Amino acid sequence: MTSDGPALRVYYSGNSYFDCWCTRWDEGNWDLVVETFLSSGNRDNLFANVTPGAVRELYNILGTPKYIDTTYSSGNTLKLYPQYGYGLSSLRQGRKVAVKNISDSFLTPNLFHVKIEAIRVNI
């Protein structure tokens, strides 16, 4: 990280959040893949506040999918917001997502590479 600051703010468990760099943001019609590097504390907080796979697909009368967090307590919902001034905010907008899968890899004792595979949920 540089002194310029992080490019992504991740809200979990209500108003709790952390800032991080976003190294990948791939978005389809409903899916989203985000990769980042996190300190061990932020990684632990994130993993403690998601339930991977707790998402269900519903359909409305128009046949378009609607996804919901099946924990019914926002226990699997993240809000991802690109921060202004770091390039990502000019390309992407904030998203509310339910985590399908989350994985990490150990880099150093205090640094992890984290990959979040998610589905956009309706507000």
SVG drawing of the C-alpha trace seen along z (x, -y; Angstrom):
<svg xmlns="http://www.w3.org/2000/svg" viewBox="-45 -12 51 35">
<polyline fill="none" stroke="black" stroke-width="0.4" points="0.0,0.0 1.1,-3.5 0.4,-6.6 -2.4,-7.6 -4.8,-5.2 -6.9,-2.2 -9.2,-2.0 -12.0,0.1 -14.2,0.0 -15.8,3.2 -18.7,3.0 -19.6,6.2 -21.8,6.8 -23.8,3.5 -21.6,0.5 -18.3,2.2 -15.8,1.8 -12.2,1.8 -10.4,0.2 -8.2,2.2 -6.7,2.3 -8.7,4.0 -6.5,6.0 -9.4,7.5 -13.0,6.5 -14.7,8.7 -18.4,8.2 -21.1,10.0 -24.8,9.5 -25.3,10.8 -22.0,12.1 -18.9,10.3 -15.4,11.5 -13.2,9.2 -9.6,9.9 -7.6,8.0 -4.8,8.2 -5.8,8.1 -4.0,8.0 -4.7,11.0 -7.1,8.9 -9.2,7.8 -9.1,11.2 -10.3,12.8 -13.1,10.2 -14.3,10.8 -14.3,14.6 -16.1,14.4 -18.9,12.3 -19.8,14.2 -21.5,17.6 -20.4,18.7 -23.1,20.2 -26.0,18.7 -27.7,17.2 -30.8,18.2 -32.2,17.3 -35.8,16.2 -37.6,15.1 -40.1,12.4 -43.0,12.3 -40.8,10.8 -38.4,13.8 -35.4,11.8 -33.5,13.4 -33.6,11.9 -31.0,13.1 -31.4,13.0 -29.1,13.6 -30.6,16.7 -29.2,16.0 -32.0,13.4 -29.8,11.4 -27.3,10.0 -24.8,12.6 -23.6,13.1 -24.0,9.7 -21.1,7.3 -21.3,3.8 -18.3,3.0 -17.7,-0.7 -14.8,-1.9 -13.3,-5.0 -13.2,-8.3 -9.9,-9.4 -8.2,-6.0 -9.4,-5.1 -11.7,-2.2 -14.6,-4.6 -14.6,-6.0 -15.1,-2.4 -17.3,-0.7 -20.1,-1.6 -20.8,-0.3 -22.5,3.1 -24.4,5.1 -23.5,8.7 -24.0,12.1 -20.9,14.3 -21.0,17.6 -17.4,18.5 -14.5,16.9 -10.9,18.2 -7.5,17.0 -3.9,17.7 -1.1,17.0 1.6,14.6 3.2,13.5 2.2,13.9 0.2,10.6 -0.8,10.6 -3.4,12.7 -4.6,12.7 -8.4,13.0 -10.7,13.8 -14.5,13.2 -16.9,14.7 -20.4,13.2 -23.8,12.5 -25.4,9.1 -28.5,9.0 -31.5,6.8 -31.8,4.1"/>
</svg>
